Amino acid sequence: MKSASVAVVGRPGAGKSTLINRITGHKVSITAPVPQTTRNRIRGILTEERGQIIFIDTPGYHLSDRKFNLRLRDLVTGTLKEADLAVYVMDSTRPVGEEEEAMAEKLLHLPCPVVAALNKSDLASETRKPNRLFIGRKLPAAEIVEVSALTGTGFSPLLDRIFALAPEGDPLYPPDYYTDQDPEFRAAEIIREKAIAATREEVPHALYVEIADMEAAEEKDKSRLWIRAFLVVERESQQGILVGKGGERIRDIRTEAQKELGRIFPYRIHLDLRVKTRPRWRRDEALLRGLIR
């Protein structure tokens, strides 16, 4: 029986979250066309006859000296140090840049095995061959598997390599677990995903979700989950964008979040969603310690 924790790393937008969601068969991590949507270590658990693999989704590795980004990079580094195995997800349609160079240098010195997953193999690209050569040159011990997180192509050989490299051990979670996220975190992430999808580029990175209250109740033979949450942004102008004309946008965000939460939780969802500002929150060390973990 195999048991392993697998750090899934790569630059922003490489497809790490989509890959984990497809492997586990569940919505584990939120996804968006905006880079660095993932801000935490998020575990997706796959259990089968060969054993149990705990995939750890990580923030995109981005070279920036801003305090918020440095915390995200520290999270990636810490996850790699604790993992039994690393999967380096690389966008095969993008040319190698500074972030790939930095990520490869970090992976080269790991004591654990590395598997390189060349993602988006379903798309024609002139950069696929140069990217393979880059991995062969920078990470000569890494095994390369071409995959498509969107279609599932290449997942069987990828999982074969992961299980082959995983150490022997007992499962850490019951077989029916596909994630270990607490309900408040899951609700906050789904609400943030819907807010990102509904807004323009300036809002997503300046946004976080605060769950003020969450309570399940039985009412007339129906199970209901009441959630009171705040979309928190840095500026009044961003608050106006989220609310929208006549409150139309925040109503749409609320409606879409309720639908998604209803598919995750066995309750009828009632979401009270509001917006507030917290200036310069991305520079607040105490807040960042609670948000990024």
Residue, then its C-alpha position, 0 to 999 in steps of 0.5 A: m500500500k502506497s501513501a504519499s503527500v505530493a506538492v503540486v507546484g508551478r508558475p501562475g496559470a499553469g493549471k495546477s488546480t484544474l489538474i488536482n480537481r480532475i484527478t480527484g474527480h471533485k471540486v477541491s480548488i477554485t479556478a479562474p483565468v486570473p493568475q494566483t487564484t490559489r492562496n493556500r495549501i489545498r489538499g486533494i485526496l485520491t484513494e484507490e487500490r494502490g494506496q492514497i495520494i494527498f495532492i497539495d495545491t500551492p499558489g503559483y510561483h511568482l517572482s515579486d518582492r511584495k509582502f503578499n507575494l513573498r508569503l505565497r512563495d514561502l508557502v510553496t517552499g515550505t510545502l516542498k520541504e514537507a512533501d514525499l514527491a513533487v509534481y512540477v506542472m508546466d504550461s507547454t504552450r508558454p516559453v520558458g521564463e524567469e519563473e521556470e528558471a527559479m522553480a527548476e533551481k528550487l526543485l533541483h535541490l529537493p531530496c524527493p523525486v520530481v515528476a514534470a507534468l507538461n500541461k495543455s498537451d491537447l493544444a498545438s504549440e511550438t514551445r512544447k519541444p523546447n520546454r521538454l529540453f529545458i526540463g531535461r537540462k535543468l532537472p535531468a532526474a525528473e520524469i516527464v509526462e505530457v498531460s491535459a488537465l482540461t481533457g484528462t489526457g495523460f493522467s493514467p501514466l502520470l498516476d502510474r509514475i506517482f504511485a511507483l515513486a511513492p513510499e509504502g505507508d498507511p492511508l492518512y484519511p478515510p477512503d471517502y475523503y477527497t479533501d480536508q478543508d473545513p466548511e468555512f474555508r470552502a464557503a469562502e473560496i467558492i464565494r471568492e471564485k464567483a466574485i473573481a469571475a464577475t469582476r474586472e482585472e483590478v479587483p481579484h488580487a485586492l479581494y478576500v472573503e470573510i465568513a462572519d457566521m455560518e450555521a446549519a438548522e432544521e426548518k420544517d423538515k428541511s436542512r438549511l445552511w445560513i452563511r453571512a459573508f463579506l467581500v473585503v477589498e482595499r478601496e471604495s472604487q472596488q467596493g462599487i465594482l463588486v456591488g454594481k449598478g443597483g446592486e446587480r453584480i453582488r446579487d449575481i455573485r450571491t446567486e452563483a455562489q449559492k448554486e455552487l455551495g448547494r452542490i457541495f453541502p447537503y443543505r439549502i443555502h441562504l447566503d447574506l453577502r455584503v461588501k466592505t473595505r479594509p485599506r492596504w490589507r495585503r500589507d497587514e502581517a497579522l491578517l496575512r498569517g490567517l489568510i495564507r496557510 
